[in-house]
């Protein structure tokens, strides 16, 4: 959609277009990531592993809240990651009822490899853009994301 004779499309049309483009890019990125990690783990397992690595030892309920999925879904995913030796469960030191999951050395190693594959996927998607264009997109996304609660 381009400017025609000095007239920009109305705000609703622009927002609808941005929404479609974000969805298109996110879908392609998700597909690229899924292909990159195929055979290692599911995308959901990858996201849980990544979250645990970034937040440190966490309760399943905290992970579920951050990922906006049920605790039982997180338990299912963490069971798989435990079986693969990528995370471990440990009882809280002060409250033995609390169970924390944390990343293992092997989990950190695997995550580092998968993050490199994820980054390569992002590079492929964005390869046609100049550094200046990437900087502009980053600045716009930073501004757009500034009001989003990441709790």
C-alpha positions as protocol buffer text, in pm:
chain_id: "A"
residue {
  index: 1
  type: UNK
  ca { x: 0 y: 0 z: 0 }
}
residue {
  index: 2
  type: UNK
  ca { x: 155 y: 327 z: -97 }
}
residue {
  index: 3
  type: UNK
  ca { x: 87 y: 694 z: -69 }
}
residue {
  index: 4
  type: UNK
  ca { x: -133 y: 811 z: -357 }
}
residue {
  index: 5
  type: UNK
  ca { x: -115 y: 1179 z: -453 }
}
residue {
  index: 6
  type: UNK
  ca { x: -7 y: 1282 z: -102 }
}
residue {
  index: 7
  type: UNK
  ca { x: -291 y: 1097 z: 69 }
}
residue {
  index: 8
  type: UNK
  ca { x: -215 y: 819 z: 318 }
}
residue {
  index: 9
  type: UNK
  ca { x: -463 y: 542 z: 388 }
}
residue {
  index: 10
  type: UNK
  ca { x: -674 y: 598 z: 698 }
}
residue {
  index: 11
  type: UNK
  ca { x: -547 y: 478 z: 1038 }
}
residue {
  index: 12
  type: UNK
  ca { x: -779 y: 174 z: 1051 }
}
residue {
  index: 13
  type: UNK
  ca { x: -653 y: 53 z: 712 }
}
residue {
  index: 14
  type: UNK
  ca { x: -291 y: 102 z: 820 }
}
residue {
  index: 15
  type: UNK
  ca { x: -344 y: -82 z: 1148 }
}
residue {
  index: 16
  type: UNK
  ca { x: -517 y: -370 z: 968 }
}
residue {
  index: 17
  type: UNK
  ca { x: -224 y: -392 z: 726 }
}
residue {
  index: 18
  type: UNK
  ca { x: 31 y: -386 z: 1009 }
}
residue {
  index: 19
  type: UNK
  ca { x: -165 y: -658 z: 1189 }
}
residue {
  index: 20
  type: UNK
  ca { x: -162 y: -880 z: 877 }
}
residue {
  index: 21
  type: UNK
  ca { x: 209 y: -820 z: 820 }
}
residue {
  index: 22
  type: UNK
  ca { x: 302 y: -896 z: 1181 }
}
residue {
  index: 23
  type: UNK
  ca { x: 100 y: -1217 z: 1162 }
}
residue {
  index: 24
  type: UNK
  ca { x: 264 y: -1314 z: 831 }
}
residue {
  index: 25
  type: UNK
  ca { x: 616 y: -1250 z: 964 }
}
residue {
  index: 26
  type: UNK
  ca { x: 546 y: -1425 z: 1297 }
}
residue {
  index: 27
  type: UNK
  ca { x: 405 y: -1728 z: 1115 }
}
residue {
  index: 28
  type: UNK
  ca { x: 709 y: -1753 z: 887 }
}
residue {
  index: 29
  type: UNK
  ca { x: 944 y: -1706 z: 1180 }
}
residue {
  index: 30
  type: UNK
  ca { x: 764 y: -1977 z: 1382 }
}
residue {
  index: 31
  type: UNK
  ca { x: 783 y: -2213 z: 1085 }
}
residue {
  index: 32
  type: UNK
  ca { x: 1157 y: -2144 z: 1039 }
}
residue {
  index: 33
  type: UNK
  ca { x: 1224 y: -2201 z: 1410 }
}
residue {
  index: 34
  type: UNK
  ca { x: 1020 y: -2524 z: 1409 }
}
residue {
  index: 35
  type: UNK
  ca { x: 1220 y: -2649 z: 1110 }
}
residue {
  index: 36
  type: UNK
  ca { x: 1549 y: -2547 z: 1273 }
}
residue {
  index: 37
  type: UNK
  ca { x: 1483 y: -2739 z: 1596 }
}
residue {
  index: 38
  type: UNK
  ca { x: 1298 y: -3032 z: 1434 }
}
residue {
  index: 39
  type: UNK
  ca { x: 1406 y: -3362 z: 1581 }
}
residue {
  index: 40
  type: UNK
  ca { x: 1549 y: -3201 z: 1894 }
}
residue {
  index: 41
  type: UNK
  ca { x: 1231 y: -3089 z: 2071 }
}
residue {
  index: 42
  type: UNK
  ca { x: 897 y: -2926 z: 2009 }
}
residue {
  index: 43
  type: UNK
  ca { x: 864 y: -2550 z: 1982 }
}
residue {
  index: 44
  type: UNK
  ca { x: 673 y: -2552 z: 2312 }
}
residue {
  index: 45
  type: UNK
  ca { x: 956 y: -2739 z: 2485 }
}
residue {
  index: 46
  type: UNK
  ca { x: 1203 y: -2491 z: 2336 }
}
residue {
  index: 47
  type: UNK
  ca { x: 1002 y: -2198 z: 2470 }
}
residue {
  index: 48
  type: UNK
  ca { x: 986 y: -2351 z: 2819 }
}
residue {
  index: 49
  type: UNK
  ca { x: 1360 y: -2426 z: 2817 }
}
residue {
  index: 50
  type: UNK
  ca { x: 1434 y: -2074 z: 2700 }
}
residue {
  index: 51
  type: UNK
  ca { x: 1212 y: -1920 z: 2967 }
}
residue {
  index: 52
  type: UNK
  ca { x: 1372 y: -2127 z: 3244 }
}
residue {
  index: 53
  type: UNK
  ca { x: 1717 y: -2026 z: 3120 }
}
residue {
  index: 54
  type: UNK
  ca { x: 1624 y: -1657 z: 3126 }
}
residue {
  index: 55
  type: UNK
  ca { x: 1432 y: -1649 z: 3455 }
}
residue {
  index: 56
  type: UNK
  ca { x: 1633 y: -1900 z: 3657 }
}
residue {
  index: 57
  type: UNK
  ca { x: 1483 y: -2170 z: 3878 }
}
residue {
  index: 58
  type: UNK
  ca { x: 1106 y: -2134 z: 3859 }
}
residue {
  index: 59
  type: UNK
  ca { x: 784 y: -2290 z: 3978 }
}
residue {
  index: 60
  type: UNK
  ca { x: 565 y: -2451 z: 3714 }
}
residue {
  index: 61
  type: UNK
  ca { x: 289 y: -2204 z: 3802 }
}
residue {
  index: 62
  type: UNK
  ca { x: 518 y: -1907 z: 3725 }
}
residue {
  index: 63
  type: UNK
  ca { x: 615 y: -2056 z: 3388 }
}
residue {
  index: 64
  type: UNK
  ca { x: 248 y: -2123 z: 3311 }
}
residue {
  index: 65
  type: UNK
  ca { x: 160 y: -1763 z: 3397 }
}
residue {
  index: 66
  type: UNK
  ca { x: 440 y: -1620 z: 3179 }
}
residue {
  index: 67
  type: UNK
  ca { x: 353 y: -1847 z: 2886 }
}
residue {
  index: 68
  type: UNK
  ca { x: -23 y: -1804 z: 2936 }
}
residue {
  index: 69
  type: UNK
  ca { x: -85 y: -2179 z: 2937 }
}
residue {
  index: 70
  type: UNK
  ca { x: -206 y: -2418 z: 3206 }
}
residue {
  index: 71
  type: UNK
  ca { x: 17 y: -2557 z: 3479 }
}
residue {
  index: 72
  type: UNK
  ca { x: -68 y: -2909 z: 3359 }
}
residue {
  index: 73
  type: UNK
  ca { x: 60 y: -2821 z: 3010 }
}
residue {
  index: 74
  type: UNK
  ca { x: 385 y: -2691 z: 3161 }
}
residue {
  index: 75
  type: UNK
  ca { x: 415 y: -3005 z: 3375 }
}
residue {
  index: 76
  type: UNK
  ca { x: 378 y: -3217 z: 3060 }
}
residue {
  index: 77
  type: UNK
  ca { x: 648 y: -3014 z: 2881 }
}
residue {
  index: 78
  type: UNK
  ca { x: 884 y: -3013 z: 3180 }
}
residue {
  index: 79
  type: UNK
  ca { x: 845 y: -3391 z: 3212 }
}
residue {
  index: 80
  type: UNK
  ca { x: 977 y: -3424 z: 2857 }
}
residue {
  index: 81
  type: UNK
  ca { x: 1266 y: -3184 z: 2926 }
}
residue {
  index: 82
  type: UNK
  ca { x: 1356 y: -3371 z: 3246 }
}
residue {
  index: 83
  type: UNK
  ca { x: 1355 y: -3701 z: 3053 }
}
residue {
  index: 84
  type: UNK
  ca { x: 1597 y: -3546 z: 2802 }
}
residue {
  index: 85
  type: UNK
  ca { x: 1826 y: -3427 z: 3083 }
}
residue {
  index: 86
  type: UNK
  ca { x: 1780 y: -3061 z: 2987 }
}
residue {
  index: 87
  type: UNK
  ca { x: 1618 y: -2946 z: 3310 }
}
residue {
  index: 88
  type: UNK
  ca { x: 1589 y: -3081 z: 3661 }
}
residue {
  index: 89
  type: UNK
  ca { x: 1339 y: -3056 z: 3941 }
}
residue {
  index: 90
  type: UNK
  ca { x: 1447 y: -2963 z: 4290 }
}
residue {
  index: 91
  type: UNK
  ca { x: 1253 y: -2914 z: 4610 }
}
residue {
  index: 92
  type: UNK
  ca { x: 1275 y: -2573 z: 4775 }
}
residue {
  index: 93
  type: UNK
  ca { x: 1525 y: -2549 z: 5058 }
}
residue {
  index: 94
  type: UNK
  ca { x: 1298 y: -2355 z: 5294 }
}
residue {
  index: 95
  type: UNK
  ca { x: 967 y: -2507 z: 5184 }
}
residue {
  index: 96
  type: UNK
  ca { x: 992 y: -2870 z: 5071 }
}
residue {
  index: 97
  type: UNK
  ca { x: 646 y: -2846 z: 4911 }
}
residue {
  index: 98
  type: UNK
  ca { x: 784 y: -2605 z: 4650 }
}
residue {
  index: 99
  type: UNK
  ca { x: 927 y: -2768 z: 4338 }
}
residue {
  index: 100
  type: UNK
  ca { x: 1155 y: -2559 z: 4119 }
}
residue {
  index: 101
  type: UNK
  ca { x: 1270 y: -2646 z: 3768 }
}
residue {
  index: 102
  type: UNK
  ca { x: 1607 y: -2527 z: 3647 }
}
residue {
  index: 103
  type: UNK
  ca { x: 1822 y: -2575 z: 3341 }
}
residue {
  index: 104
  type: UNK
  ca { x: 2108 y: -2826 z: 3342 }
}
residue {
  index: 105
  type: UNK
  ca { x: 2449 y: -2774 z: 3181 }
}
residue {
  index: 106
  type: UNK
  ca { x: 2334 y: -2997 z: 2895 }
}
residue {
  index: 107
  type: UNK
  ca { x: 2016 y: -2791 z: 2865 }
}
residue {
  index: 108
  type: UNK
  ca { x: 2220 y: -2470 z: 2845 }
}
residue {
  index: 109
  type: UNK
  ca { x: 2443 y: -2626 z: 2577 }
}
residue {
  index: 110
  type: UNK
  ca { x: 2146 y: -2744 z: 2370 }
}
residue {
  index: 111
  type: UNK
  ca { x: 1970 y: -2409 z: 2413 }
}
residue {
  index: 112
  type: UNK
  ca { x: 2280 y: -2225 z: 2290 }
}
residue {
  index: 113
  type: UNK
  ca { x: 2282 y: -2440 z: 1975 }
}
residue {
  index: 114
  type: UNK
  ca { x: 1910 y: -2390 z: 1917 }
}
residue {
  index: 115
  type: UNK
  ca { x: 1936 y: -2014 z: 1976 }
}
residue {
  index: 116
  type: UNK
  ca { x: 2202 y: -2002 z: 1703 }
}
residue {
  index: 117
  type: UNK
  ca { x: 1961 y: -2183 z: 1467 }
}
residue {
  index: 118
  type: UNK
  ca { x: 1681 y: -1944 z: 1566 }
}
residue {
  index: 119
  type: UNK
  ca { x: 1905 y: -1645 z: 1499 }
}
residue {
  index: 120
  type: UNK
  ca { x: 1999 y: -1789 z: 1159 }
}
residue {
  index: 121
  type: UNK
  ca { x: 1627 y: -1818 z: 1079 }
}
residue {
  index: 122
  type: UNK
  ca { x: 1579 y: -1452 z: 1172 }
}
residue {
  index: 123
  type: UNK
  ca { x: 1878 y: -1358 z: 955 }
}
residue {
  index: 124
  type: UNK
  ca { x: 1719 y: -1537 z: 657 }
}
residue {
  index: 125
  type: UNK
  ca { x: 1388 y: -1359 z: 706 }
}
residue {
  index: 126
  type: UNK
  ca { x: 1551 y: -1016 z: 739 }
}
residue {
  index: 127
  type: UNK
  ca { x: 1839 y: -1058 z: 492 }
}
residue {
  index: 128
  type: UNK
  ca { x: 1691 y: -816 z: 236 }
}
residue {
  index: 129
  type: UNK
  ca { x: 1696 y: -522 z: 477 }
}
residue {
  index: 130
  type: UNK
  ca { x: 1979 y: -274 z: 525 }
}
residue {
  index: 131
  type: UNK
  ca { x: 2124 y: -198 z: 868 }
}
residue {
  index: 132
  type: UNK
  ca { x: 1944 y: 137 z: 861 }
}
residue {
  index: 133
  type: UNK
  ca { x: 1612 y: -33 z: 785 }
}
residue {
  index: 134
  type: UNK
  ca { x: 1669 y: -284 z: 1066 }
}
residue {
  index: 135
  type: UNK
  ca { x: 1752 y: 1 z: 1304 }
}
residue {
  index: 136
  type: UNK
  ca { x: 1431 y: 179 z: 1203 }
}
residue {
  index: 137
  type: UNK
  ca { x: 1219 y: -133 z: 1254 }
}
residue {
  index: 138
  type: UNK
  ca { x: 1382 y: -196 z: 1594 }
}
residue {
  index: 139
  type: UNK
  ca { x: 1315 y: 163 z: 1702 }
}
residue {
  index: 140
  type: UNK
  ca { x: 950 y: 141 z: 1597 }
}
residue {
  index: 141
  type: UNK
  ca { x: 902 y: -196 z: 1768 }
}
residue {
  index: 142
  type: UNK
  ca { x: 1073 y: -68 z: 2084 }
}
residue {
  index: 143
  type: UNK
  ca { x: 834 y: 224 z: 2092 }
}
residue {
  index: 144
  type: UNK
  ca { x: 534 y: -2 z: 2026 }
}
residue {
  index: 145
  type: UNK
  ca { x: 641 y: -252 z: 2293 }
}
residue {
  index: 146
  type: UNK
  ca { x: 717 y: 8 z: 2558 }
}
residue {
  index: 147
  type: UNK
  ca { x: 369 y: -12 z: 2705 }
}
residue {
  index: 148
  type: UNK
  ca { x: 340 y: -390 z: 2704 }
}
residue {
  index: 149
  type: UNK
  ca { x: 347 y: -559 z: 3043 }
}
residue {
  index: 150
  type: UNK
  ca { x: 594 y: -851 z: 3038 }
}
residue {
  index: 151
  type: UNK
  ca { x: 522 y: -973 z: 3393 }
}
